[in-house]
Amino acid sequence: MNKHHCSETDCDLRTGCQRGELYPKDCQYYESSEDATTSKADYDSPIPWHGSVLGLADLQHVAARGRPHLIGLVGTHNSGKTTFLTSVYLKLFQGARIPDKRFSGSFSLSAWESLANNLRYPNETPAMFPRHTPNTEDRVPGLLHLAFRNSRNRLEDYLFTDAPGEWFSNWSTNRSAENAKGARWIAKFSDSILFFIDCEELAGENVGTTRNSITQLAQRLADEVEDKRVLIIWSKHDIQLDPIIHEQISTRLADYLPAAKHFNISVYEDDHLGIQTVAKELLGRLDFQGTRITIKVPIRADNPFFTFRSV
């Protein structure tokens, strides 16, 4: 196998040369050890992104054209966060539209496709779901990117966090837990929060434990998110809940997150209407002003060179 790396600690060859070289191998800090079975062109592509889940080093390519909107998905293990993201992508792929927005690409298209392959199945076969997001000690979650053009033809970039539910379980019980660094990052930097409630767990044998976990996480969110927009997502809503349990959870959520809106979603519902509604609520109302400004250069009458102004 080829081993490519850069001796500069702030450089990641997957996202392009930090020193400005079009081809990383032309950089003085580029290092490579090759064997006969690999191609010399592995890192010859001038494309500065890799298509996989984004990390902090990759955000330069998104932030270079304007501030992206970070959407944090919060919820315990198996609450449907990754499945929701995949379903939104598939609906866009199938032609669904966000009002006044046109899909305009993604820096993480390979990652989206990898997730989407789990939900592409013939109608007569049982549904398959994306694999659980692995529980790691990372400080920052994986980020999935979508870009749209608004009615003014300006680009709007959105980043969605894809984090393991174990992060949030640890964070809800201990804000400073070492294995909750990623959850703290999401709560701090997200512009909007999607808080997932797992109806399947609430309808199961561990309803008491699940109810307490939801309450703890809602309380932690209330302490951290301040005035950020929060959407509460009742996932797997095709599963019938005890009305008393639903009322108890809703009351507690109203105490901690009174301004949050509630949505019901299920991948089994006709045309995924709940998922589309959330996507339109989340993306349709945002109106990015863009970062372009008009620079006015004053006329300099004391210098003939600066006096000339072409029309």
Phi, psi and omega in degrees: 000145171286141174240113182246134173201169181243138180285349176276126187291338183265013184244137176234114186300336181294336186247015177100162184283128179288342181269001173096003179287136178295319177249118184308327184293345178276353182281145181292340182265357181288135179229141183211140170236126189240154168237177188286350186266357184240158184274146177285351185261015185305320183244027181276349183291132178281356179292122190273020175218163189248349177085352180273185176302137184275149171241187182299322182295337182275346188291344179300328183285335177274311185290343181296336183251008178144161182287122178282160176262119183265123181248116183265127177261120186240136178169160181286175180304133175069025181271358174102015184295308182293323178296321177298312179302315181297320180294320177299315180298317181295323178295320176295320180298325182276359174111000177297148184234143169269133183307131176063023179222143177239132177301132186226029172114177181202138173278352182237038186298322179298321179293318177300315182295323178298320177289318185295331181300336179286337183253006175266104183214151177297154184300330185275356181256155179296153180291144171246155184234157178300152177296152178297140176295123185296143179278114182236175177263018184297152179275335183232138179286165170293145183238131177253137190245139169225142177238142177227157168253132182273187184294342176266009179067025178259146181284139172235125181254135179235136175241130180247131178280141175234093188239152178291143181296337180298329177302316185284327175297316178294318182294324182293330181266335181211103185302327185263013182302140181298324181270022175237018181301318181295322178294320178296321179297317180297314181296325183284318191256348181292143174273327177226151182237132169253116183256113187266130175250124185271103181294329180297318179291323179291337179266359184263194184287336183262036185299322181295314178296318180296317180299318179293321179296318179296317181296316179298317181291322177297320179294319178296317178300316181300326180286338190251326192277346178054241185261018180289152180285130181238130173246126179265122186250112174274097184276160182056043187288354174291345178272127185287129178259151171296124182305327180293317178297316179300318180293319179298314180296316182299321179295316180293321178295322179295328178292318185270325184230068188295334183270357184287144174265150182250141179222145177252131180224154174199138178286348181269345182290149182304124174062014177054043186299323179297318179295317178297321180298317179296315181299318180292321178295319185286315187260330187290333184270346182284138183227095182282132181276348181080173184245003182284137178231157178266125180260122180257119180261119181292148177287128179261102182285342184276358180224114183302329181295318181278346180288327181292126178231115177283153182266000000 
